[in-house]
């Protein structure tokens, strides 16, 4: 089972430090939460083609 760690979206206004939780809402202020992990890839990555080509050359 995979769990995403979320952070309160309004922690800068409502808290002194980030509030992390597994829930969809902040346990302290009931604001919504967002995923803290970065996206696995960016579809608009300008250098992605070159990075993939380099990986192919290294593997061979």
N, C-alpha and C positions, 0 to 999 in steps of 0.2 A: 504494500500500500504506500503510495507516494503522497506526501503532504507538502504543500507549499507554505512557506513562511510569509506572512503578510505583515505590512506595517500600516499604522494609522495614517490616513491621507492628510489629516489636519494636526499632526503632532507638533509642528512648529508653532502653531497658534495656541494649542491647548495643553501641551506638555513641555517639560524641560528637556527631555530626550526622547528619541524614537520609542514607540510602543510596538513591540512585535507580538504577533498572535497567530494562531492557526484558524481563527474564526473569520467570518465575513465582515464583522463589525468590531470596532475597538471596544475592549472590555471596560475602559475607563470613561470614554466620552460618547460611545455609541456611534461614532462616525464610521463611514465606510473604510475599508482597507484595500490596499493594492499589493500585488505580488512584488517582492523585493528582488527577485532574480532578473537578470538582464535577458533580453530575448536571445534565443540560441543563434540566430543569424539575422542579418538585415537584408531584406530583399532589394534595397537600393544601394547595396555595397558596391562602390565604384571599383574596388580593387579585388573583388571576390574571384573574378575570372583568373587573374594572375596568381592569386594565392592557391587556387585549386590546381593550376598548371604546375606550380612549383612543387606541390605535394606529389603529383603524379611523377615528376622527374626524380624526386628523392626516393620514391618507392621502387623504381626500376633499377 
